[in-house]
Amino acid sequence: MPQIKGKRVVITLECTEARAAGMPPSRYMTTKNKSKQQGRLEKKKYNPFMKKHTLHREVK
């Protein structure tokens, strides 16, 4: 995993709707500034297995 200096950390976003539908979850890697965003990050990203945009939430 790449090292990033400062307050930015590498996080993984995972699809929230895929597991309920019985499909494999799509995952994206991105960074976030820990001092400005204390909670879990949520973004709408494309899930190629479901062929639509879905909500992706940060996983540990």
N, C-alpha and C positions, 0 to 999 in steps of 0.2 A: 504494500500500500504506500502511496506517495507521502512524503513528509512535508508538512506545510508549517512555516514559521509563524509565530505570533499567536493571535487568539482565534484563528480560523482552524476548524477541524473538518476532517473528511467524514461524511455521513452517508448512510444508505437509505434510499427511499423505496418502500415496497407497496405494491398495490393492495388496497383494502377490500376491493370487491371480488377479486379473483378466487380467493379461498372459499368464499361462500358459494360461488358458482361452480366449484369443483375443477377449476383450471389452474395451471401453474402461474404463480405470481410473477409479474415483471418487476425488475429492480433497476434502479438508477443510482449512480454515485455522484455526489455533489459536495460542496463545502458550505459551511455557515459560520458566522461570527458568533462565538459563544457568549460574548459580553452583551450583545444586542438582542439575541434571541435565546431566552432561557428555556422556553417550552419546546415541544416537538414540532418540527417543520412539516407543513402539509402543502402539497402542490398538485395541480392537475397535470398529469403526464399521459402520454399515449401508451396503451397496453396492446402490444401486437397480437397476443393470444385472444383477447376479446374484440379486437379491431375497433376500439373506441377510446376516448379519453376518460380516465378514471382518476379518483383521488388516490394519491400516493402519500404515505405517512412515514416519518422517520422511524427506523427500528434500531435497537441497541446492538 
